[in-house]
């Protein structure tokens, strides 16, 4: 609640706070302002963010009895929740399609009746916007990353460039279209999106049509494996990709032309999304990627980060305030890239703008103060780490060591806590050598067409062979010895390796365990890298005087107990 002591009207409230008082959405409050002449007039604020006198609002709600009864919007939401449970997007997509006149949209009778009742008093656009707000609020309170948070949308809009008339905007992981529709101007902009979940894609398209956004096209499908827009080149690409996903299709996409900066490792799915977005950018076009903070320094992504810097593609990295993301309180980064207009040599004097907002409130200003910005020459970034963490490049007097220490320590605690849960559930087996009976060589599998060598790592070429099972046994100590040359070089081609024969169901059971083990190993490597960064922050922080051990306690130490006879 906003308390303006200078106002004679007493405490002032925003539209959002009125919505919470009445148990409705912000769209419903906007609708009341238009429909009811006696709704309180603004007592302060600006035209696009008015403030209202709390006493006047409460009196109006009492007269209308809006605060004492469950609103029709709430009843509709509760009914949708009862019918669709955790699949609320499915229900919202059906409602939006029905409101848009889709004759194929099927709604349960109770929901259809409530929708008909609501559209007598508010427009379909207001109704769908209100339901969207409730979904965003529900995701925020549940800590879900199902939809892009309003804070992330606000940050992307703040740092996005101004678009020329007729520009094309693309979001390859658009969800329900919140980010895509927010960054693109409503008039004259062409918007394209793709989303893995069909219901989210349907809701995004239906909502855009209800809003009158005729230039919006959203397709359902896996953007990395089945690109719906292979020839699209956009002026602006925005993306809040799924984080921490290792099964993004690396084995099928090893030779994909999109990896012009380097083939991402299995653990670097975010860098696969980044290159997919970059591949869809026209010369001079921009990419804004929402990235986990760890992508800026993980060892596995060093080569790709190096190419981004060397070619002058990365222009700015912004460390957003903790709490910007919905699902956790750790900071996320916003990477701002630009495809060069030509292939001319990169200007050696070019810099990368590093912005560290980790000391700010997630709802505060996104405009950095001078001590939160550093212009870092490209050559200074091209070291052994290619660390793109903004806080690592601010001068010591400008660097928030205490904030970095608290953030990194919290991230380390979280990762260590989650690491043990990644390990597979295992029971005692038949003992050493129990799988040595029926074996087959990988060379025989290759001759039978069950294995292919599209890259350095052999993968399954048949539904009769599980890739994780194959690669897991290839990394056993006995097969490692077979794959090591006389000079000590190890190559995972495994032609001389042998693996046990199993049914496909058994293969998948073992493959699942090996896959979990790989995730554990990758998590352990990330913890090692995070620990190195944490140690560097502590060492530099203590050495510069920014951090200090706590003072010794002034309490007298307890006297030791006398020795027992």
N, C-alpha and C positions, 0 to 999 in steps of 0.2 A: 504494500500500500504506500502511496506517495503522500507524505505529509508536508504540505507547503505552509509553513508557519506564517508567511507573509500574506496569505490569502484570507480574506474575511469569511470565505465560505467554509472554512475548516479543512479537515483532511480531504485530499483529492485522490481519486482512483482512476486507473486506466480501464479501457474497454475489456481487457483480459481479466482484470480483477472483478469487474461487474459480472462477467460470464461465470467466474467461479462462485460468486455470491449466489447467483440464480441457478446454478447447475446446468448452464447451457453453453453453447459454443460462442466464440467471438463473432462468427457469422450471424448468429441469432441476435446478438446485441446490435450489430450493424443494421439488421433488418428492423429491429424495434425503433431505431433512430429514424429510419425512413418512414415507417408506417404510423407511428404514434406522434401526433403533434405536441403532446404534453410531456414527451420524454425530456429529461433535464438537458438544458443547453450546456455546452462546454464552459467550464469555469477557469480553464487555463490550458497550458500545453500549446502544441502547434496544430496546424490544420490536419496534418497526416498522423498525429499522435495526440489527440485531445485528452484532457483530464476533466473529470466530473466531480462535483461535490458529493462526498459520500452520504451526507445527510439527505440530500435531494434524491439520490439514487435509491436509498433505502425506503424513503417515503413513497416513491413511485412504484417500487417493487411491491410494497405493502398494498397499495391501491389496486394494482393489477393482480395481486396474489401470485406473482411469478416466483417468489422465494419460498412459498409454502407448498407448492404442488410440483410433482414430477412433470417436467416439460415433455411435449411430444417428441422432441429430438432425443431426449434421454430414453424415453420409452422405446423408440426405434432402435437406438444403439443397444439397449439391453436385450431386445428381441433378437437382433442380429447376433449378439454374443451367445444367446441361448441356442440358436440354431447352428451357427458356424463354429463356435468355440474358438480355438486358436487360429482357425482359417478365416479370419475376419476379412482379409483382402478378397477372398472368393465372394463373400457376401457383398462387399462394397462394389466389386466389379459388376455383379448382377444388378445391383440397384442403379448404378450409373448407366449401364447399358439400357435398362428399362426406361430410365428418365430420358435417354437420348432417342427413344423410339425404336429400339432394336426389338423386332417381333420375336426373335428367338430367345430373348432373355426370359428365364423362368425364375419366379420368386414364389416362395411359400405364401399361402394366402394371408397369414397374419402380417407378414412383412409388407406384402403388396398393399394391404389395407392401410397400414400406418403411413406408407409412402404417399398414397392417394390423399390421405388426410392432411399431410404436411404441405403438399404442393398446392393446396387451396390457399395457404397463407404465406408461402415463401416460394421463391423461384427455384427451379431445379439446380441452378448454379450455386445459390446460397446453401441449399440442402447438401449437395455433394461437397462443397468447400467445408461445411460444418462437420461432415463425417470424416473428411480428410484430417481436419484439425484434431478430432477426437482420436484418430488412429495415431497421429504423431505424438499426442500427449500420452496415450497409452503406452507407446513404445518408449517414450522418455522415462516414464515412471517405472516401467519394467526393466529398464536397462537393456533394451533390445536394439540390435543393429539391423533390424528388418528394413527400416527406412532410414534415409539420410536425415540426421537431426537438423532442427531449425537453426541451430548455432553454426553447424557446418555450412548450411546453405547461405547463411548471412556472411560468413567469411569468404566463401567462393565469390559471391556477388560483389563483395567489397574489393577484392583483388583482381576481378575479371576486367579485361580491357573493354573500352567502348567499341561497339560493333558498328560497322558501316551498314547502310541500308541494303537489304536483300541478302545479308550474310547467312551462312549455314552454321547451325550449332548441332553438335552430336554428343550423345551420352551413351556409351556402349554397355553400361550397367545401370540402367536408368530407374530400376525399381518401379515405383508408382508414378514416376515422372516429376517428383517435387523439385529436384535440382535442375533438371532440364528446362522446365517451364519457368523457373524462377530467374535464371540467368539470361534468358532470351527475351528481348523486347517483344511486345505483343503484336506489333504491326510490322509486316514486311520481312519477318525472319522465318527461315525454313528450319524446322527442328526434326532431327532424326534420332531415334533411340532404339535400343535392343535390350531385352530383359529375359533372363533364363526362365523365370516363373511365368507361366502363361496368364494366370489371373492378374498378376501385377501389371503385365504388359497390357492386358485388356482394360484394366482400370485406368491406366495412364492414358490410353487412347480415347476412351469414352469421356474421361474428365476433360481432356483437351478439346474434344468436339463440343461438349456442353459450354466450355468457356469461349467458344467461337474461334479457337485457334486452328484455323483451316490448314495451316502450313506444317502441322505436326503429324509425323508418321512413326509409330512404334511397332516393332516386330518382336515376336517371341522367339527365343532360341539362345543357344550357347554362343556368345560372341567370339570366344577364342577358337572353338572347334568348328563352328558353322556360322561364319560371318554373314549377316543378312545384307550388309552394305559394302561389298568388296571394292566398289569403284568410287565410294564417297570420299571427298576431300573437303573438310570443313574449315571455316575461319576460326572457330573456337570448339575445342573438345573439352568437356568436363567429365570427371569420373570419380566416383567414390566406390572403388572396387572392393570385392570381398577380401577380407584380410585373413592371413594365416591359412589359406587353402593350398594344399600341396597337390591335390588331384585336379590340376587344371588342364591336363592333356599334353604334358611335355613330350611323352614318348611318341604320340601321333604327330607332333608338330616340330620335331627336331630340325627339319630342313625348311621351315616356313620362312618366306621372304620378309616377314615382318620383323625378324630379329636382326635388323641392320646394325644394332649396337652390341650384339652378342646374344647367344642363346641363354635364356635365364635358367638357373638351376631349378630343381623341383621345389625347393623351399622358397624361391623368389617369385612366387606367383604375382605379387604386386608389380614387379618389373616386367612381367609378361603383359599385364594390362597396360602399363605405361607405354610399351612399344606398340601395342595394338592401337592405342589412342594416337600416338605420334604418327603411325602409318596412315591414319585418316586425316592428317592435318595438311592443309594446302601451304605452299611456300609463303612465309610471313605470318602463318597462322599460329595460334596459341593453344597450349594444353595446360589445364589446371587439374592436378591430380591430388586427391586426398590420400595421404600415405601414413602408415604407422611410423612412429619415430625411429624404430629399429632399422628400417630400410635404408636410412641415411648412413649407416656405418657397418652393416653386416658384411662379413668378409666375402660371402658368396656372391654379393652383388657388386664387388669392387670394380670389375672390368667394365660393366655397363655404366656405372657411375662415372668412371674415368672417361668413357667415350662421350657421355653427356657433357662433361666439362670441356674435354679437348675440342669438341666440335662447336662449342659455344651455344649449345642447345638450352642448357639450364640457365635461366636468367635470375631466378629468385627462389629462395626457400624460406618459408615462414613457419616457425614453431608456434602453433596456436595455443591458447591458454588451456590448462588442464580443465576438464569438464566440457570441452567443446563437443567431443564425441558422446553419444548416448550411453554406450555399453560399458564405459570405464572412465576413470578419472585421470588417466594418463594423457599427456599432450599428444596431438597428432600434428603432422606437417602438411603444408600445402606447397607442392612443387609447381612452379610456374615455368613452363618451357615454351620455346618458340622455334619453329622450323625456319632455318636460314632462307633468305630469298634466293641465294645462289650457292654454288659449291666452292666459292672463293675461300681462300685460306682465312682462318679465324684471326681476328684482330688480337694481337698479343697483349694489348692494353685493356681488353675487355675484362669486366669483373662480374662476380655473382653477388647479388644483394642478399645478405643474410639478415633476417628479421627474427628476433627472439621475443615473443609475447608471452612466454611461460609465466611471467610474474603478474600478468593482468588477470582481471576477472573475465570469465567466459562471456559475460553479458556486457562487458565494458567496451571501451573504445578499441577499435582495430587499427587505429592510426598510431604507428610506433613513435616513441620519443627518440631523440637523437642517440641516447645511450643504448637503445635497443636495436640499432642498425649498424652493420659493417659492410663495406664494399670490399670483397675479397678478390684479389687478382687470381686468374685461372691457374697460374703457375704455383701459387701457394696451396691450391687444392690437390694438385697432382702429385701427392706423396704416396707412401705405401698403403695408406688407409683410404684415401679419397673420402674423408668424413664430411658429409654435407649437413651435419647437425649445426644449426645456427649458433647455439651457445658456445660451441667449441671455437668459434672464430671471432667472438667479441673480445676486445681488449680487456685485460684483467680487471681494470677499475670499472668496466661496464658490465662485467660478467656476473650473473647472479649465481654464485657458487652454492649458497645455501639452498636456493630453489632447485638447482640442478641436482645437488646431493639428495635432497628429499625425494625428487621425482625418480631419479635412477634407483635409489634404494627401494622405493615402493614398487618399481617395475621389477627389480631383482627378486623381492619377496614374492611377488605375484607369479613370476616365471618359475621359481623354485617350487612353489606350492603346486603349480600345475604340471610340472615335469613328471613327478612320480605317477600321476594319474594317466600319463600317456603309455606307460609300460604295459605290455600285453598280460592278460591273465594266463598263467602257465601252471601246469601240473607236472608231476613226475612222469617221465617217458619210459620207454622200454630199456633204457640204459645205453651207454656208448656202444656204437656199432650196430644198434638195432635197426637202423635204416640202410645198412650196407648191402642188404641181400639183392634186391632187384634194382640195378642201376642202369642208367643210359647216359651216353655221352652227348654233350651239347652239339658236337659235330654231326652226330646222327640226327639230332633234332633239326639241325639246319638243312641237312640233305633232304629230310622229309618235308621241308617247307614250313616247319612249326616255329622257326626262329628267323628273324631278319636282322641285318646289320645296317640300318639306316644311319647310324652314328657310332660313336665309340662304345656305347652300351648296348648289348644284345637285348631285344625285346621280343615278346610273343607275337607271332603272326597268325595265331589260330585260337579259336575258342576252346581248344583242347589243352591249352597251356596257359597258366597264370603267370603274368610278368613278375609280380612281387615274389612269388614262390621261386621262380627261376633265378632272379637276381639275388634273393636272399641266400640260396644255397651256393651260388657262385662266389659269394664273399666269405664262405667258410674257410678255415685255415688250410684244409687240405687242397681245396681248389685254388686258393691264393698262391700256394706253392707251385701248382701246375701252371698258373698264369704269370709267374715271375720268370723273366729271362735270366740268362747267365750273368748279365751285367747288373742285375738287381732291379730292372725296370718292371713295374707291375702294369699289366694291361687287362682290363676286364672285358676281354673278348671271349674267354672261356672255351675256346674250341676244343681244348684238351680236357676240360672239366667234366665231371660226372655228377649227376643229380639222381636222387631216388625216384623210382617210378611210383606214381600215385594217381588215384582217380582225380577228376577235376574238382570234386567237392573237397577232397583232402588237400589238394593243392591250394584251394582258396582259403582253407582253414590255416594252413601254414603261411600262406601269403599274407593274410591279415596280421599274423604275429610279426612277420618280417617288416611289414609296412609300419606297424606301431613302433618297432625297434628303430627304424629309420627316422621316424618322427622324434623319438627320444634322443637319438644321436644329434639330430639337427638342433633340437632344443638345448641340449647340453653345450653345443658349439656356440649357440647364441648367448647362453648364460656366460660362457667364458669371455666372449667379446664384450658383453655388457659389464662384466666384472672388471675387465681391463679399463673400460671408460670410467667406471665408478672409482677405481683406484687412482686414475689420472686426475679426476676432479678433486678427490680428497687430498692428494699430494700437492697439487697446485694451489688448492684453496688454503691449506695450512701454510704453505710456503709464502703465499702473498698476504697472509693475515686475514683473508676473507672468511676462513673457518678456524675454529679454535676448540680445543677440548673443554668440556664443562669444568668450572671451578671445583676444587675439591670440597667435599662436604665439611661444614663447620662443626657438625655433630661429633662428639667424642666417640671414638670407636669402642665397641663393647669389649670389656675385659675378657681375656680368654678363660675358659673354664679350667679349673684345676685338674691336674691329671688324676685319673682314676687308679686306685690301687688294684 
